[in-house]
Amino acid sequence: MEAKQGISVLIPVYNSCCVGQVERLSQLCAAAGVDYEIIVADDGSADPTMNAAVDGLPHCRLVTKRENTGSAATRNLLAQEAQHDWLLFVDADVEITRDDFVERYLTCISRSGETDDTDVVNGGISVGGYHPDNLRWKYEKQAEPAHDAPHRQQRSYSEFRSTNFVIRRSVMLRCPFDERFKASGYEDVYFGRTLREAHVKVTHIDNPVTMTSYEDNERFMQKTERNLRTLARFSHELRDDSGIIRCSRWLVPRCLWRTLFRLIQSPLRRQLCGPSPSVAGYHLYRVGFYIGTF
């Protein structure tokens, strides 16, 4: 009799409750007839008990970290804790809307080593809801058509996103996330670079999770600015994987752009935090803020 395919579902979480998502994934794994475990790693949340119910669910357990060390370190810890040869990473703040979500990944896993040498499969993200006054929603919605599998496959490494992917455990242990990334932001882009340098094949498929929760505009701008500071810190290493860096190369002289951006930064930021944010303005702000970090 052929052995069942095993998979470890791994969820990093910080200051949010993911019990409902764990229940959903457990149901899908059971329906697929796969040997599975689900491990949730709490990255030093203010209330580490909010996901305590995970321990009471079948094949599920909660790992609690005392300190917040960032999503990169948390993903590495989850890979070390996992028992199966294949790992399915899913972010805690998305919804699993496809009933065949797990089965589609299992199909890819079963083919690996037979018809191809894929060790990483990236499923993608869809944008849910309708929030025209929310900058994050407008930005993600406008970018969504360019993030289907064929488009992502054209730049398979730089388009890698850690929101939703499957990876062989041996590859993850050999090519861990870089723990210099203490806050979220570009650690997944850097991970894609790591996979490219290790000659690990990445396959993109349309098996998205759905974004349904969006920060308010002020929090999204704060997160954007934090991420851009991270990008500036790793600009040399990510120079071939970031559209912002590529764009900034064309904007010369930089000193003039810095001066112009200082003049418009405050009013542009107010507009972006207001009720009618502009995606074009957001792109301009990102490039200007990035250049201004040097």
Order of alpha helices (4+ residues) and beta strands (2+ residues): beta-alpha-beta-beta-alpha-beta-beta-alpha-beta-beta-alpha-alpha-beta-alpha-alpha-beta-beta-alpha-alpha-alpha-alpha
